[in-house]
Amino acid sequence: MSARWSDVCLVFAATENFLPGAVVSIGSFLKQHPRFGGDIVLCHDGLPGQLRESLESAFPPLRFERVGAALEQRLIRLGEARPAMRSKLPDFYSLEAFRMEGFRKVFYCDCDLLFRGPVDELFDSAESLLCCGDTEFMRGWCHDADTYRPIESPSRAGPGGALERTFSCGVLLIDGRLTGERAYSELAELVTTESWHGADTVHSDQFLLNRRFAGQQTLVSSTYNYRTHLVDAIRAREGIRAEEAKVLHFTGAVKPWMPGRMMWQLMGDGRFSPSRFFGLWYEAWLECLASGHLRAVARVAGRGAGGAAPQPGEAE
């Protein structure tokens, strides 16, 4: 086991309808990092026990942690005050990554990722927060610190100034110095209607974390978080083609495991056009299903070899 992985925690956050994405995200990560020996945590808001058992069986290092009750209550109140944000509230589950204590690094990943290459070189960094530039950064813009509106330059910002080099929250490598119960509580306490007072955005965790860690972030290549809706912008700014990316991020309303939404596109709604990279996700999905089946067969065979299999003439 590589020393760079031994004190690392890999964190995902998922609702039930994102579980297919979680399977591919975790499975493709482990495929690219077969010597990974750190912890893997899936934060959730009440997944049924049977689903948790199935995933634990498929990925033995995996454990589940429920989203904190205090954060859930704050999200309920925020949703009541800002109805336009209700569909985005599960995005705040990323804050649970900051709760992980006792690790050198915490690697937070959204559940709509596909790892196509190893990323372990990131873990040698001494920086506090590694992340990739967001949509505005890719286009050469920034954000007004008060409203979070995109602006062309800091000179157009209001009294609160500008947030520059803003980042996406889909992939975050967090140094252990920024994590723990105290750090998590401080972040959770920011999930209030007051934090969004005057803000003109439906961004959720991205708005909060860009404000909280402004100036502490270190932006890295978009090869580590290649958002499929930004193919042209990333290619223009960084010269990276999607086919070369180490991590594909299936951003947008249509996910590869949501065929119902693809039907809207067939009915003429251009907002729900599937990505041309979905085929890569489907290949990974089938590979994850096949490897999970083989592991299950091996476990059954192992129990039989250990004396648990029925003997000739015994009832099965």
Secondary structure, DSSP 4 states (H G I P E B T S, - for coil): --TTTTTEEEEEEE-GGGHHHHHHHHHHHHHH-TT--SEEEEEES---HHHHHHHHHHSTTEEEEEPPHHHHHHHHHHHHH-GGGGGGGGGGGGGGGGG--S-SEEEEE-SSEEE-S--GGGGG---SEEEEE-HHHHTT-EEETTT--EESSGGG--TT-EE-S-EEEEEEEEEGGG-SHHHHHHHHTT-SGGGGTT------HHHHHHHHTTTTEEE--GGGSEEGGGHHHHHHHH---GGG-SEEE--SS--TT-HHHHHHHHTT-GGGPPPTTHHHHHHHHHHHHHHHHHHHHHHHHHHIIIIISPPTTS--
